[in-house]
Amino acid sequence: MSDSFSAEDFISHHIAQIPKSGIREFFDIVQSREGVISLGVGEPDFVTPWHIRESAIYALERGRTGYTSNLGLLKLRNEISKHLDQHFGLQYDPHTQILIGVGVSETMDLAFRALINPGDEIIFHEPCYVSYAPGISMAYGVGVPVACKAEDDFAVRAENIEKVITDKTKAIVLNFPTNPTGGTMTRPELEKIAALAEKHNLLVITDEIYSELTFEGEHTSIATLPGMAERTIFLHGFSKAYAMTGFRIGYACGPPALVDAMMKIHQYSMLCASIISQEAAVEALQNGWDDMLEMRDQYRLRRNFIVSAFNDMGLTCHSPRGSFYAFPCIESTGLSSQEFAVKLIEQENVACVPGDAFGKSGDGFLRCCFATSLEEIQTATERMARFVKGL
């Protein structure tokens, strides 16, 4: 090999500038330690319900191992159409308006790449899921964050969105209930955002992966508001509500022209989602609702416990109205999010994700996932209380 050769020189400048996930970097530390209680990874601790797993096994036994349509199995798209009509009040044609992807992460990427021209601005609220800003950048767009505040229970305000709209703005990304804060939106506030989208002729991309895990109030999709179905890409999946993270199944719904554009990218990059996972997803929609309700009840109990524990130890924490994340404020300790998280794992073997992994506005907070057993949550919060007291 030539002395002058450097593999780094061949990396796209565009990709070289994108940082690695703050979550994954932090968990490199976790993997090097034994006996850690993790409140970090956003994954249900429940095993996928047996009847869903059995449907995947049965599909394999029947030799269901081939490709599907690029859009996905029609019977799954039919079930999604019925599910969204029944539980969301949304109507989508399974033949032209629903695309099955490899998790919501892929469908979000497809949406960005199908919509963004170089330099287009995409507004998103922050703290937010770690892939939004990089996903926009990888599609050659410009991400424009809007901070959500604890005093607003981490909802995004339409007035703050309007402040950053320019003639380059093309779309608004919403994710409610939100990872990492558990924030939700009221219908009146969504109506204000819908009015902005119409006024400025914007698209909305709404990621509602945690919608079934809403603890208080009724979940409203912005796509159900008057005039919004035609300017909204609705994203959802099976990972959180049905504990199917490893199956990697998500879906996108929207106007036929937008879904078709996303499908073109999907067919040349991914082709189709796993047929076995799609068969399991059919079973989840047909017979998994009660399983989801049981898991949601357990998450609610854990949420109540962990939020109370944080407030008792002096870490102010709002009660998340959805998802399975608590987002306590640690500013009173005088430590940054990174400092707190690193010292906590070093001294007490408890792993939480620094809030700034989810954007600058997350500094001063921690993301603590309560999708783990109540016993482990109790032990973890006892250790955290001891840590805070010793500061």
C-alpha positions in Angstrom: 0.0 0.0 0.0 1.3 3.4 -0.9 2.6 5.6 2.0 0.4 8.4 0.6 -2.8 6.4 0.7 -5.4 7.3 3.3 -8.8 5.8 3.3 -10.2 8.8 5.1 -9.4 10.9 2.0 -12.0 9.0 0.1 -14.9 9.6 2.5 -17.5 12.0 1.2 -17.0 15.5 2.8 -20.7 15.5 3.3 -20.7 12.3 5.4 -17.5 13.1 7.2 -19.1 16.1 8.8 -22.0 14.2 10.3 -21.4 13.2 13.9 -21.9 9.7 15.3 -25.0 9.0 17.4 -24.5 10.4 20.9 -26.4 7.4 22.3 -24.1 4.9 20.7 -20.9 6.7 21.6 -22.0 6.8 25.3 -22.9 3.1 25.3 -19.4 2.2 24.2 -18.6 3.0 27.8 -21.5 0.9 29.1 -20.4 -2.2 27.1 -17.0 -2.1 28.9 -18.5 -2.4 32.4 -20.1 -5.3 34.2 -23.2 -5.1 36.4 -24.6 -1.9 34.8 -28.3 -1.2 35.2 -29.3 0.5 32.0 -32.0 3.1 31.7 -30.6 3.9 28.3 -31.6 2.0 25.2 -35.1 2.8 24.0 -36.3 -0.7 23.6 -39.1 -2.6 25.4 -38.0 -5.1 27.9 -40.9 -7.3 27.0 -40.4 -10.2 24.6 -42.5 -10.0 21.4 -45.8 -11.8 22.3 -45.7 -15.5 21.5 -48.5 -15.5 18.9 -46.6 -12.9 16.9 -43.4 -14.8 17.1 -45.3 -18.0 16.2 -46.6 -16.3 13.0 -43.1 -15.6 12.0 -42.0 -19.2 12.7 -45.0 -20.5 10.8 -44.3 -18.2 7.8 -40.7 -19.6 7.7 -42.0 -23.2 8.0 -44.3 -22.6 5.0 -41.4 -21.4 2.9 -42.4 -17.7 3.0 -38.9 -16.6 2.2 -39.1 -14.6 -1.0 -39.4 -11.0 -2.1 -42.6 -9.1 -1.7 -44.0 -6.2 -3.7 -41.8 -3.1 -3.2 -44.7 -1.5 -1.4 -45.0 -4.6 0.9 -47.5 -7.4 1.4 -50.9 -6.3 0.3 -52.5 -8.1 3.2 -50.3 -6.1 5.6 -51.2 -2.9 3.8 -54.9 -3.8 4.1 -54.5 -4.4 7.8 -52.7 -1.1 8.3 -55.4 0.7 6.4 -58.1 -0.9 8.7 -56.0 -0.2 11.9 -55.5 3.5 11.0 -59.1 3.9 10.2 -60.3 2.4 13.5 -57.7 3.8 15.9 -56.6 7.1 14.2 -59.5 8.1 12.0 -57.2 8.1 9.0 -58.1 6.7 5.6 -55.4 5.5 3.2 -55.7 3.4 0.1 -53.6 0.3 0.7 -52.8 0.0 -3.1 -51.4 3.5 -3.5 -50.9 5.3 -0.2 -49.1 2.8 2.1 -45.4 1.7 1.9 -43.8 -0.9 4.2 -40.3 -0.1 5.1 -37.5 -1.4 7.3 -38.5 0.4 10.5 -39.6 4.0 10.8 -36.0 5.0 10.5 -35.9 3.9 6.9 -39.3 5.4 6.1 -38.1 8.7 7.6 -34.9 8.6 5.4 -37.1 7.8 2.3 -39.3 10.8 3.1 -36.3 13.1 3.4 -34.6 11.9 0.2 -37.9 12.0 -1.8 -38.7 15.6 -0.7 -35.5 17.6 -0.2 -33.7 19.5 -2.8 -30.2 20.8 -1.8 -30.6 23.8 0.5 -34.2 23.1 1.5 -34.9 23.9 5.1 -36.7 21.3 7.3 -38.0 22.4 10.7 -37.9 19.9 13.6 -38.5 20.2 17.3 -35.8 19.5 19.8 -34.8 17.6 22.0 -35.6 15.0 19.4 -34.7 11.5 18.1 -31.1 11.4 17.2 -31.5 10.6 13.4 -33.6 13.6 12.4 -30.9 16.2 12.0 -28.4 13.8 10.4 -31.1 12.4 8.1 -31.9 15.9 6.8 -28.2 16.6 6.3 -27.6 13.3 4.4 -30.4 14.4 2.0 -28.6 17.7 1.5 -31.2 19.7 3.4 -30.7 22.2 6.2 -32.2 21.2 9.6 -33.8 24.0 11.6 -34.4 23.1 15.3 -37.1 24.6 17.4 -36.6 24.1 21.2 -39.3 22.5 23.3 -39.3 23.6 26.9 -40.0 21.8 30.2 -42.5 24.5 31.3 -44.5 23.6 28.2 -44.3 19.8 29.0 -42.0 19.6 26.0 -44.7 20.4 23.5 -43.7 22.5 20.5 -45.4 25.8 20.1 -46.7 27.0 16.7 -45.5 30.5 17.4 -42.0 29.3 17.8 -42.2 27.3 14.5 -43.4 30.4 12.7 -40.4 32.4 13.8 -38.0 30.2 11.8 -40.1 29.8 8.7 -38.3 31.2 5.6 -38.9 31.1 1.9 -36.6 28.0 1.9 -38.7 26.1 4.4 -40.2 22.9 2.9 -41.5 20.8 5.7 -42.0 20.4 9.4 -41.1 17.2 11.3 -43.2 16.2 14.3 -42.7 13.3 16.7 -45.4 13.1 19.4 -45.3 11.4 21.8 -41.7 12.4 21.7 -38.4 10.5 22.2 -36.7 11.6 24.5 -39.0 13.7 26.5 -42.4 12.0 26.5 -44.0 15.3 25.4 -47.4 15.2 23.6 -49.5 17.7 21.7 -53.0 18.9 22.2 -55.4 19.1 19.3 -55.7 23.0 19.5 -51.9 23.4 19.2 -51.8 20.9 16.3 -54.5 23.0 14.6 -52.2 26.0 14.9 -49.4 24.1 13.2 -51.7 22.9 10.5 -52.7 26.5 9.8 -49.1 27.4 9.5 -48.5 24.5 7.0 -51.4 25.7 4.9 -50.4 29.4 5.1 -46.8 28.8 4.0 -47.6 25.8 1.8 -45.5 23.3 3.8 -45.5 19.6 4.1 -45.6 17.8 7.5 -43.8 14.6 8.3 -45.3 13.1 11.5 -43.5 10.2 13.3 -46.1 8.6 15.6 -44.3 5.5 16.6 -45.2 6.0 20.3 -48.8 7.0 19.7 -50.3 3.8 21.2 -48.2 4.5 24.3 -50.2 7.6 25.3 -51.0 7.6 29.0 -53.2 10.6 29.4 -55.5 12.3 27.0 -56.4 11.2 23.5 -53.7 11.0 20.8 -54.4 13.2 17.8 -52.6 12.9 14.5 -52.1 16.1 12.6 -53.0 14.1 9.5 -56.6 13.9 10.7 -57.1 17.7 10.7 -59.0 19.3 7.8 -56.9 19.7 4.7 -53.8 18.0 6.3 -54.0 14.5 4.8 -53.0 15.8 1.4 -49.9 17.6 2.8 -48.8 15.0 5.5 -46.5 12.0 5.4 -47.6 9.7 8.3 -45.0 7.4 9.7 -45.6 4.5 12.1 -44.4 1.0 13.0 -44.4 -2.0 15.3 -41.2 -1.6 17.4 -42.5 0.1 20.5 -46.2 -0.8 20.8 -45.8 -4.5 20.1 -42.2 -4.9 21.3 -41.0 -5.8 17.8 -37.8 -3.8 17.6 -35.7 -6.6 15.9 -38.4 -7.3 13.3 -37.6 -3.9 11.7 -41.0 -3.1 10.3 -42.4 0.4 9.8 -44.6 2.1 7.3 -45.3 5.4 5.6 -48.7 6.7 4.5 -49.5 9.8 2.4 -50.6 11.2 -0.9 -50.0 8.7 -3.8 -47.4 10.9 -5.5 -45.3 11.2 -2.4 -45.5 7.5 -1.5 -44.6 6.6 -5.1 -41.5 8.9 -4.9 -40.5 7.2 -1.6 -41.1 3.8 -3.2 -38.7 4.5 -6.0 -35.8 5.1 -3.5 -36.9 2.0 -1.5 -37.0 -0.3 -4.5 -33.4 0.6 -5.6 -31.9 0.6 -2.1 -33.8 -1.9 0.1 -36.2 -3.6 -2.4 -38.6 -4.7 0.3 -38.9 -5.4 4.0 -38.5 -9.0 5.3 -41.5 -11.1 4.3 -41.2 -13.0 7.6 -41.4 -9.7 9.6 -44.3 -8.6 7.5 -46.2 -11.8 8.3 -45.6 -11.2 12.0 -46.8 -7.6 11.6 -50.1 -8.9 10.1 -50.6 -11.0 13.3 -49.7 -8.0 15.5 -52.4 -5.9 13.9 -55.0 -8.7 13.9 -54.6 -10.0 17.4 -52.0 -7.9 19.3 -54.1 -5.0 20.7 -54.7 -6.5 24.1 -50.9 -7.3 24.4 -50.2 -3.7 23.7 -52.7 -2.5 26.4 -51.1 -4.8 29.0 -47.6 -3.5 28.2 -48.9 0.1 28.3 -50.3 -0.5 31.8 -47.0 -1.7 33.0 -45.2 1.3 31.4 -47.7 3.6 33.2 -46.9 2.1 36.6 -43.1 2.4 35.9 -43.5 6.0 34.8 -45.3 6.9 38.0 -42.6 5.3 40.1 -39.6 6.8 38.3 -41.0 10.3 38.0 -41.8 10.4 41.7 -38.3 9.0 42.5 -36.6 11.7 40.5 -38.6 14.5 42.1 -38.0 13.1 45.6 -34.2 13.2 45.0 -34.4 16.8 43.9 -34.2 16.2 40.1 -37.3 18.1 38.7 -39.1 15.8 36.3 -42.3 16.4 34.4 -44.6 13.4 34.0 -44.4 12.2 30.4 -47.8 11.8 28.8 -46.5 9.3 26.3 -43.6 7.0 25.2 -41.5 5.2 27.8 -38.9 7.9 28.7 -38.5 10.2 31.6 -36.4 13.4 31.1 -35.3 14.7 34.5 -33.5 18.1 34.8 -30.1 17.8 36.4 -29.1 21.5 36.3 -29.4 21.8 40.1 -26.4 19.5 40.5 -24.1 22.0 38.6 -23.0 19.3 36.2 -23.6 19.1 32.5 -25.5 16.2 31.1 -22.4 14.5 29.9 -20.6 15.0 33.2 -23.6 13.7 35.2 -24.0 10.6 33.0 -20.3 9.7 33.0 -19.9 10.2 36.8 -23.1 8.2 37.5 -22.0 5.2 35.6 -18.5 5.3 37.0 -19.7 5.7 40.6 -23.0 3.8 40.7 -23.1 1.6 37.6 -26.3 3.2 36.3 -26.5 4.2 32.6 -28.7 7.0 31.4 -28.3 9.0 28.1 -27.0 12.6 28.3 -29.8 15.0 27.2 -27.5 16.8 24.8 -27.4 13.6 22.7 -30.8 14.7 21.5 -29.7 18.3 20.5 -28.3 21.3 22.3 -31.6 22.1 24.0 -31.4 18.7 25.8 -28.3 19.8 27.8 -29.2 19.9 31.5 -31.4 16.8 31.2 -31.0 13.0 31.1 -33.0 10.5 29.1 -34.0 7.6 31.4 -35.9 4.8 29.7 -38.4 3.0 32.0 -39.0 0.1 29.6 -37.2 -2.1 32.1 -38.4 -4.0 35.2 -39.8 -2.1 38.1 -37.3 -3.9 40.3 -34.3 -2.6 38.3 -35.9 0.9 38.1 -36.1 0.9 41.9 -32.5 -0.2 42.3 -31.3 2.3 39.7 -33.1 5.3 41.3 -31.8 4.3 44.8 -28.3 4.4 43.4 -29.0 7.7 41.6 -30.4 9.3 44.8 -27.2 8.3 46.6 -25.2 9.8 43.8 -27.1 13.1 43.9 -26.9 13.3 47.7 -23.1 12.8 47.5 -22.5 15.7 45.1 
